[in-house]
Amino acid sequence: MKTKKSVRRYAYILVEVGKREFESRLVLKRELEGRGFTVIIGLKNLLIDLLVISALPKGIIFDKCAQLSSNWRIKYLKKKDISSYENLIKQLGLRK
């Protein structure tokens, strides 16, 4: 009988201004953990840099706006299939 191999899924929640954004990110973290993700909340530039140099495993990046998707580092991560980028506003259904 074959045993099913457990695959860890990672989600990275980016924060720019911790004092203002941190509490709402904790709510998202709890929801993602309930869906089986290992969640890391951290400073936007630090997490992206760590993903670019492959210091963190492949995962989904959650950010509050889509401006970052034009950033060369995000384009690199998408091209190398290291991470997918999700706009929080779009994911929460707040805008089309």
N, C-alpha and C positions, 0 to 999 in steps of 0.2 A: 504494500500500500504506500503510495506516494504522499509525502507530507507537503502541504502548501507552504511555499517559502514566503515569509513575511517581508513585505516591501515597505520601507519607511518613506513616508511622504513629508516633504519639508515645505513650510511656508515662511516667508520673510516679510514682516510688517515694518515698513519704513516710517521713521519719525523724524520730523524736522525740528519742531519746537516741543520738547518733551512735556513741559509744564501744561501746555494747552492741549496736546493731542494724546497724551499717554492713557488717560482713563478710557477713552473711546476705543483705543487699540486693545486694551485688556478685554473688552467685550468681544471684539472680533477674535482675539486669541482663544477665548473660551469656546466660541462656536467652532472654530477650526479644529481645536483639540477634540471636541466632541465628534468630529468627522474623521478622526484618525490621523491628523497631521501633527508633526513635531513643529512647534512654532517658535520663531526667534524674532523678538522685537528689538530694533536697534536704530542707531543713527543712519540716515539714508546713505550718505556718501561712504561711510565705513562698511556697511553691509554690501553695497554694490562693488566696492573695491575688492572685498574678500571673495565675492563670487567671481569676479573677473580673473583673479589669480588662482582660482580653484581651491581656495582654503575652506570653502563651505560646499556641502553637497548640492546637487541640482534641486531646484524647487520653484515655487511660485512666489513672485514678488508682488506684494500689495502696496500700492501707493495711493494717495488721495487725489492726485490729478494726473492728467495725461501728458503734461509738458515733459516729464522725464523720458517719455518714450522716444523723444527725438535726441536724447543723449547718446553719444557714441558708445558708452559702456553698455547701455541697455540693448542697443542694436547688436553689439558684439555678443552679448549673452544669448539673444534670440537666434542669431546666425549659428552659433555653436551649439544650439539646443541645450544650453545649460539651465536656463530658467524661462518661465513664461511671465509676462507682465500683466497685472490686472489693475484696472482703475477701480478704486473703492466706490466711487460715485456710481459707476456703471454697474458694478456687481451688486450693490445694494438697491438698485432700481430707482435711484433718485433722479436720474437723467437718462435720456435715450442716447 
